[in-house]
């Protein structure tokens, strides 16, 4: 029970701190790119509507898409400004705590404790497995960019993250050429299979904007992991020492 409590509080605190730091950088470097991309995304339907209105009269068949569009506009979404920032930060923090729990769980199951000394390596491993490796096949996408089927993308992303994480653990656990060979096979397999290709559709989002977004999104993710890993290790050690000190005092 003591182990669970220690992991719980260490994961919550490290995830909270890393999530807030990530959110601050995200609002500075990533959010403006998303807002700019949304102007291109919203401009495309408007241009299409103007073209269609000038070339054809309204028909019964054309009424259904109009109704669908009206329904989408009524779907709830946070308002731009403070409300959107608050919901984004909240989602980031909850997700960050979840990833900190995942890191702690892998540590317990693998038998490799997260400490202050190896916390940076754990964070780097988390970044490679859960962001960098999937981004090789599915780079971060802005609103308005063509994308493959959502379920197919999610399946490939999950498979890539698991395979890459398992490969990294094989190196950490075995520490020999066998472990390295297993890691190479596991890490390369999803990319040999290939990510679901995006449809060949024109996108109004400029290439330089998409490139900047991918780079900044990955950099922001790296910041999170390089804070979460060491902080989780430090808190884990700190709580373990406090627990040992309390136990020693009880037996004194």
C-alpha positions in Angstrom: 0.0 0.0 0.0 2.9 2.3 0.8 4.4 1.7 -2.6 1.1 2.6 -4.3 0.7 5.8 -2.3 4.3 6.9 -3.1 3.8 6.2 -6.8 0.4 7.9 -6.8 1.6 11.2 -5.2 4.8 11.3 -7.2 3.0 10.8 -10.5 0.3 13.4 -9.7 2.8 16.0 -8.6 5.3 15.4 -11.4 2.5 15.3 -14.0 1.0 18.5 -12.7 4.2 20.4 -12.7 5.3 19.1 -16.1 1.8 19.6 -17.6 1.7 23.3 -16.5 5.1 23.9 -17.9 4.2 22.3 -21.1 0.9 24.3 -21.3 2.8 27.6 -20.8 5.1 26.9 -23.7 2.3 25.5 -25.8 0.3 28.7 -25.5 3.4 30.6 -26.5 4.7 28.5 -29.4 1.9 26.1 -30.5 -1.5 27.7 -29.9 -0.8 30.7 -32.3 -0.1 28.2 -35.1 -3.3 26.3 -34.5 -5.3 29.6 -34.5 -3.7 30.6 -37.8 -4.4 27.2 -39.4 -8.1 27.5 -38.3 -8.4 30.7 -40.4 -7.4 28.6 -43.5 -9.7 25.8 -42.5 -12.7 28.1 -42.0 -11.9 30.0 -45.3 -12.1 26.9 -47.4 -15.8 26.1 -46.8 -16.7 29.7 -47.3 -15.0 29.8 -50.6 -16.7 26.6 -51.7 -20.1 27.9 -50.7 -19.6 31.1 -52.7 -18.6 29.1 -55.8 -21.5 26.7 -55.5 -24.0 29.5 -55.0 -23.0 31.2 -58.2 -23.2 28.1 -60.4 -26.3 26.2 -59.3 -29.7 26.8 -57.9 -30.9 25.3 -54.6 -32.2 21.7 -54.9 -33.7 19.1 -52.5 -30.4 17.2 -52.7 -28.4 20.3 -51.7 -30.6 20.8 -48.6 -29.1 17.9 -46.7 -25.5 19.2 -46.6 -26.8 22.6 -45.5 -28.6 21.0 -42.6 -25.5 19.0 -41.6 -23.4 22.1 -41.6 -25.9 23.8 -39.4 -25.8 20.9 -36.9 -22.0 21.1 -36.8 -22.1 24.8 -35.9 -24.4 24.0 -32.9 -21.9 21.4 -31.5 -20.4 22.6 -28.3 -16.9 23.9 -28.2 -15.1 26.2 -25.8 -15.1 29.9 -26.8 -11.9 31.4 -28.1 -10.0 33.3 -25.4 -9.9 32.5 -21.7 -12.4 29.6 -21.9 -10.4 27.8 -24.6 -7.1 28.3 -22.7 -8.6 27.0 -19.5 -10.0 23.9 -21.1 -6.7 23.3 -23.0 -4.6 23.6 -19.9 -7.0 21.3 -17.9 -6.8 18.7 -20.7 -3.0 19.0 -20.8 -2.6 18.6 -17.0 -4.9 15.5 -16.9 -3.1 14.0 -19.8 0.3 14.8 -18.3 -0.7 13.1 -15.0 -1.9 10.0 -17.0 1.4 9.8 -18.8 3.3 10.1 -15.5 1.2 7.2 -14.1 2.1 5.2 -17.3 5.8 5.9 -16.7 5.5 4.8 -13.1 3.6 1.7 -14.0 6.2 0.6 -16.6 8.9 1.2 -14.0 7.1 -1.1 -11.5 6.3 -3.8 -14.0 9.8 -3.8 -15.5 11.5 -3.8 -12.1 13.6 -0.7 -13.0 13.1 2.0 -10.4 12.9 5.6 -11.5 15.4 7.6 -9.6 16.9 11.1 -9.7 19.9 9.7 -11.6 18.0 7.9 -14.3 14.9 10.0 -14.4 16.2 11.9 -17.5 16.7 8.6 -19.3 13.2 7.5 -18.4 11.8 10.9 -19.7 13.8 10.5 -22.9 12.5 7.0 -23.4 8.9 8.2 -22.9 9.4 11.0 -25.5 10.9 8.6 -28.1 8.2 5.9 -27.6 5.1 8.1 -27.3 5.9 11.1 -29.5 9.0 10.9 -31.6 8.6 7.4 -33.1 4.9 7.8 -33.9 5.6 11.3 -35.4 8.0 9.7 -38.0 4.9 8.1 -39.7 2.2 10.5 -38.4 3.6 13.9 -37.8 1.5 16.3 -35.8 -1.3 17.7 -38.0 -3.0 21.1 -38.0 -6.7 21.7 -38.5 -7.6 21.7 -42.2 -4.9 19.2 -43.2 -5.9 16.0 -45.0 -5.6 12.9 -42.7 -6.1 9.1 -42.9 -8.9 7.3 -41.2 -8.9 8.1 -37.5 -9.2 4.5 -36.3 -6.4 3.4 -38.5 -4.2 6.2 -37.3 -4.9 5.4 -33.7 -4.2 1.7 -34.2 -0.9 2.5 -35.8 0.1 5.1 -33.2 -0.7 2.7 -30.3 1.2 -0.2 -32.0 4.2 2.0 -32.7 4.3 3.3 -29.1 4.1 -0.2 -27.6 6.7 -1.6 -30.0 9.1 1.3 -29.5 8.7 1.2 -25.7 9.2 -2.6 -25.6 12.3 -2.1 -27.7 13.7 0.4 -25.3 13.0 -1.8 -22.4 14.7 -4.7 -24.1 17.9 -2.7 -24.3 17.5 -1.5 -20.6 16.8 -5.0 -19.3 19.2 -7.2 -21.3 22.0 -4.8 -22.0 23.6 -7.0 -24.6 23.6 -7.6 -28.4 20.5 -9.7 -28.1 18.6 -6.9 -26.5 19.8 -4.5 -29.2 18.7 -6.8 -32.0 15.3 -7.3 -30.4 15.0 -3.5 -30.1 15.9 -2.9 -33.7 13.3 -5.3 -34.9 10.5 -3.9 -32.6 11.3 -0.3 -33.3 11.6 -0.7 -37.1 8.5 -3.0 -37.5 5.8 -0.3 -37.4 7.7 1.8 -39.9 8.3 -1.2 -42.2 4.5 -1.8 -42.1 3.9 1.9 -42.7 1.5 4.4 -41.2 -1.9 4.9 -42.8 -1.3 7.3 -45.8 -3.2 10.6 -45.8 -5.5 11.1 -48.8 -4.1 13.1 -51.7 -6.3 16.1 -51.2 -5.4 19.8 -51.5 -4.8 21.6 -48.3 -5.2 25.3 -47.7 -2.7 25.2 -44.8 0.7 26.5 -46.0 3.6 24.0 -45.9 5.7 26.3 -43.7 3.0 26.5 -41.1 2.6 22.7 -41.0 6.4 22.3 -40.6 6.6 24.9 -37.8 3.7 23.3 -36.0 5.2 19.8 -36.1 8.6 21.1 -34.9 7.1 23.1 -32.0 4.6 20.4 -31.0 7.5 17.9 -30.7 9.7 20.4 -28.8 6.8 21.0 -26.4 6.3 17.3 -25.9 10.1 16.9 -25.3 9.9 19.6 -22.6 7.2 17.7 -20.8 9.0 14.4 -20.8 12.3 15.9 -19.8 10.6 17.5 -16.8 8.3 14.6 -15.9 11.0 11.9 -15.9 13.5 13.6 -13.6 10.9 15.1 -11.3 9.1 11.7 -11.0 12.4 10.1 -10.0 13.3 12.8 -7.5 9.8 12.7 -5.9 9.9 8.9 -5.8 13.2 8.9 -4.0 12.1 11.7 -1.7 9.0 9.9 -0.6 10.8 6.7 -0.2 13.4 8.3 2.2 10.6 10.0 4.1 8.8 6.7 4.4 12.0 5.0 5.6 12.7 7.7 8.1 9.1 7.5 9.5 9.4 3.7 9.8 12.7 4.0 11.5 11.3 6.5 14.0 8.4 4.2 14.7 10.7 1.4 15.7 13.1 3.6 17.7 
